[in-house]
Amino acid sequence: MLAAITAGCRVARTIRSAAIGLVLGCAAALVPAICAPNKAAAQPATAAQPVAAAAPAAAATAAQSGSAPAASAAPATTSVEGRVVRVLDGDSLLLRIDGQGVRGVRIAGIDAPEKGQPFADVARRALLAQLDDREIRVEVVKTDFFQRLVGRVFVDGRDAGLALLHAGLAWHFKRYDADLAPAQRRRYAQAERQARLRGLGLWRDPAPVPPWEHRAQARRSRAQP
């Protein structure tokens, strides 16, 4: 009887050991399968971190590359002073500069009516009233085809070209906006817009002909046989 009980115990231990081994084996097989999707899901998040970090770096590189349009920057200027000898029209004059003699000056940023256009003489007289025989300062940005100094003209600290725009006696010359700093372009555009809305000067005409169109028409007329 004792021998039978001992044998039964041995069989039970053997069955229990086999069962434990089977459970552990299944668990070992299931763990990789369960964990593998979690690892796969975690990998994109890890890979995305360098991309997110690279975005500010790329933006900083672009900012340092100087790729912004040149027109967005203020032009380089040279300041000259002299006395006005003659006002030719609403946007040009003759200036006597010490050591240089008399130089032509074209006011930057505006285009006044040409001779023969409505308000041409009014614009000339308005500029004359500001500048005649006065000491002025010109912030020169370039020399044009006619060897005139092109720049903003100041008398007693006032911008003469801007004053003509406010009076409705000139157009903001957008074609040459690169001759003005961005803030100046905005002021010139606003001055013209306000004069238009108020119907000042040449804006009394509902459809005034811009001087650049007038010049183009004159060139076409001269070219005809």
Secondary structure, 3 states (H helix, E strand, C coil): CHHHHHHHHHHHHHHHHHHHHHHHHHHHHHHHHHHHHHHHHHHHHHHHHHHHHHHHHHHHHHHHCCCCCHHHCCCCCEEEEEEEEEEEECCEEEEEECCCEEEEEEECCEECCCCCCCCHHHHHHHHHHHHCCCEEEEEEEEECCCCCEEEEEEECCEEHHHHHHHCCCCEECHHHHHHCCHHHHHHHHHHHHHHHHHCCHHHHCCCCCCHHHHHHHHHHHHHCC
